[in-house]
């Protein structure tokens, strides 16, 4: 059994996990390597993956079960990469609320202003 576990994070820039004096940075969607032009947006099933020591993860998750990103399913873990990617596919419609706005699909209440238009 491996001493490490993979943690997936659907937050754009990841976050820091602290246990005692130890700190680990979780990669976010922007570090997934799946950012696409022209608007630098990631596919909806993208996640940042970070290898974390199993005992660190177990200590952190024990203390953060009620943390909103954990409760919503934006941060999850597995010892199998394929299982994590399958779960990311299942959660592709799950939004953090921090996603970039696609300028080609602006809400009807907004209009795009071109440079020099004002």
C-alpha positions in Angstrom: 0.0 0.0 0.0 1.4 3.4 -1.0 2.1 6.1 1.5 0.6 8.7 -0.9 -2.8 9.5 -2.1 -4.0 11.7 -5.0 -6.2 14.7 -4.1 -8.3 16.3 -6.8 -9.4 20.0 -6.6 -11.9 21.8 -8.8 -11.1 25.2 -7.4 -9.4 27.4 -10.1 -6.1 28.1 -8.2 -6.2 25.3 -5.7 -5.6 26.0 -2.0 -3.2 25.3 0.9 -3.8 22.5 3.4 -2.3 22.9 6.8 -1.8 20.2 9.4 0.2 21.3 12.4 3.3 23.1 11.0 3.1 21.2 7.7 1.6 22.9 4.6 0.8 21.4 1.2 -0.5 23.3 -1.8 -3.2 21.6 -3.8 -3.1 22.2 -7.5 -6.3 23.7 -8.9 -7.9 23.6 -12.3 -5.5 26.2 -13.7 -2.6 23.8 -13.0 -4.4 20.9 -14.7 -2.7 21.5 -18.1 -6.1 21.6 -19.8 -6.6 25.3 -20.3 -7.9 26.0 -23.8 -7.7 29.1 -26.0 -9.2 31.5 -26.9 -10.6 32.4 -23.4 -8.2 30.3 -21.3 -11.0 28.2 -20.0 -10.7 24.6 -18.8 -13.1 21.8 -19.7 -15.8 21.3 -17.0 -14.3 17.9 -16.0 -10.8 19.4 -15.2 -9.3 19.0 -11.8 -5.9 19.8 -10.4 -4.1 16.7 -9.0 -1.7 16.7 -6.1 0.1 13.8 -4.5 -0.2 14.1 -0.7 1.1 11.8 2.1 -1.8 9.6 3.2 -1.4 10.4 6.9 -1.4 14.2 6.2 -4.6 13.9 4.1 -6.4 11.7 6.7 -5.5 14.2 9.4 -6.7 17.2 7.3 -9.9 15.6 6.1 -10.8 14.5 9.6 -10.8 18.2 10.7 -12.4 19.6 7.6 -15.4 17.4 6.9 -17.7 20.5 7.1 -15.5 22.7 4.9 -17.8 23.9 2.1 -15.5 22.8 -0.8 -15.3 19.3 0.7 -19.0 19.1 1.4 -19.8 20.3 -2.2 -17.4 17.7 -3.7 -14.9 20.2 -5.0 -12.0 18.5 -3.2 -11.9 14.7 -3.2 -9.2 12.0 -3.0 -8.4 8.5 -4.1 -5.3 6.2 -4.3 -6.2 5.5 -8.0 -5.8 8.2 -10.7 -8.4 6.7 -12.9 -11.0 6.7 -10.1 -10.3 10.4 -9.5 -10.7 11.2 -13.2 -13.9 9.2 -13.4 -15.3 11.1 -10.4 -14.2 14.4 -12.1 -16.2 13.3 -15.1 -19.2 12.6 -12.9 -18.9 16.0 -11.3 -18.4 18.0 -14.5 -21.6 20.0 -14.0 -20.5 20.9 -10.4 -19.5 24.5 -10.3 -17.3 26.3 -7.7 -18.7 29.7 -8.6 -15.2 30.9 -9.4 -15.2 29.8 -13.0 -14.3 32.3 -15.8 -17.1 33.9 -17.7 -17.2 32.9 -21.4 -17.5 36.2 -23.2 -19.4 34.5 -26.0 -22.1 33.5 -23.5 -22.6 36.6 -21.4 -25.8 36.8 -19.4 -28.5 38.8 -21.2 -28.2 41.6 -18.6 -24.6 42.3 -19.6 -23.2 43.5 -22.8 -19.6 43.4 -24.0 -17.9 46.8 -24.4 -15.1 47.0 -27.0 -11.9 49.0 -26.4 -12.4 52.7 -27.2 -16.2 52.3 -27.2 -16.8 54.3 -24.1 
